[in-house]
Each structure stands twice: as C-alpha cells, then as structure tokens.
C-alpha cells in the first residue's frame, strides 16, 4: 500500500480513536456509579493502550461496544506501525480500498469474514 494511502487511513483511525476516547470518558462521567467515575479518572491518567484492560469490568453494553471498537482501532494502528496494514489477518490478501474506506479498522477480507 502506498505511503500516502497508509497515512490517510492512519489519520482516519487516529481521529476515530480520539472520538471513541471522548465518548468513553463522557459516558463514564455521566454515570452516577462511583466505580465508573473512578474508572474515568484512571483512564485519563493512563495510556490509551491500557484502556481495554482497565475497562474489562464494565457491564454497560455501550461501553463494551466502545471498548471493542477501541481494540480494533489500536490493532489497525499497530498494523500500520509494523507495515502489515491493509492485509487480511487470516489469508494475508490485500484488502480492497472500498472495504477500508467503509471501515479503516477492518482486518479481514470479505471471503475470510464470511467463513
């Protein structure tokens, strides 16, 4: 994948990652649960790489969805760093531009996602 294309997707991924982080903190801060308020403080003080682990005890479906997306985004950004972004994690086929445009955090080709 050309460098300028990878940089384009990296920017999209980083933007969404920042948005998900804001949504998580906002959701936790709006809670009246003292454990969630404490978790919000812990997350703000720690690296985003540790957020999924710190969030392992959340029971809110919305927060679970945010955590899952956070993990997908981080995995894709890691793939960029090691030069494997844009390839299927299962069969190593190159992912189509259409698929990445729909979801830049996609890690499997259509064939592997269906099987």
C-alpha positions in Angstrom: 0.0 0.0 0.0 1.4 3.4 -0.9 2.7 5.5 2.0 0.2 8.4 1.3 -2.7 5.9 1.4 -1.5 4.5 4.6 -1.1 8.0 6.1 -4.6 8.8 5.0 -6.0 5.8 6.8 -3.8 6.4 9.8 -5.3 9.9 10.2 -8.8 8.5 10.0 -8.0 5.8 12.6 -6.4 8.3 15.0 -9.3 10.7 14.6 -11.8 7.9 15.4 -9.7 6.7 18.3 -9.8 10.2 19.8 -13.6 10.3 19.3 -14.1 6.9 21.0 -11.9 8.0 23.9 -14.0 11.1 24.4 -17.2 9.1 24.2 -15.9 6.6 26.8 -14.9 9.3 29.2 -18.2 11.2 28.7 -20.3 8.0 29.3 -18.4 7.2 32.4 -18.6 10.7 33.8 -22.3 10.9 33.2 -22.8 7.8 35.3 -23.8 8.1 39.0 -21.8 4.9 39.7 -18.8 5.8 41.8 -16.8 2.9 40.2 -17.4 4.4 36.7 -16.4 7.8 37.9 -13.2 6.4 39.3 -12.5 4.5 36.1 -12.9 7.7 34.1 -10.1 9.2 36.2 -7.9 6.2 35.8 -8.3 6.2 32.1 -7.5 9.8 31.8 -4.3 9.3 33.7 -3.2 6.2 31.7 -2.1 5.3 28.2 -4.8 4.5 25.8 -3.1 1.2 25.2 -4.2 0.1 28.7 -7.8 1.3 28.4 -9.2 -2.1 27.1 -7.7 -3.9 30.1 -8.8 -1.2 32.6 -12.3 -1.4 31.1 -12.6 -5.2 31.4 -15.1 -4.9 34.3 -17.6 -2.6 32.6 -21.1 -4.0 32.2 -22.8 -1.3 30.1 -23.4 -2.6 26.6 -22.5 0.8 25.1 -19.2 0.8 27.0 -18.5 -2.8 25.8 -19.1 -1.7 22.2 -16.7 1.3 22.7 -14.1 -1.0 24.2 -14.4 -3.4 21.3 -14.0 -0.6 18.8 -11.1 0.8 20.7 -9.3 -2.6 20.4 -10.0 -2.7 16.7 -8.6 0.8 16.2 -5.5 0.1 18.2 -4.9 -3.2 16.3 -5.1 -1.3 13.0 -2.7 1.4 14.2 -0.3 -1.3 15.3 -0.5 -2.9 11.9 0.5 0.4 10.3 3.5 0.6 12.6 4.7 -2.9 11.6 3.9 -2.5 7.9 1.0 -5.0 7.7 -1.9 -2.6 7.4 -4.3 -3.3 4.6 -3.8 -7.1 4.5 -6.2 -9.7 5.8 -5.2 -11.0 9.2 -6.2 -14.5 8.1 -5.2 -15.1 4.5 -2.9 -12.1 4.0 -4.7 -11.0 0.9 -4.7 -7.2 0.2 -7.9 -5.6 1.5 -9.8 -3.6 -1.1 -9.9 0.2 -1.0 -13.7 0.0 -0.8 -13.5 -2.2 2.3 -11.0 0.1 4.0 -13.0 3.2 3.1 -16.1 1.7 4.8 -14.1 0.7 7.8 -10.4 1.6 8.1 -10.1 -0.7 11.1 -11.2 -3.8 9.0 -8.7 -6.6 9.4 -10.3 -9.3 7.3 -11.2 -9.6 3.6 -14.8 -10.3 2.6 -14.0 -14.0 2.0 -12.5 -14.6 5.4 -15.2 -12.6 7.2 -17.9 -14.8 5.7 -16.2 -18.1 6.6 
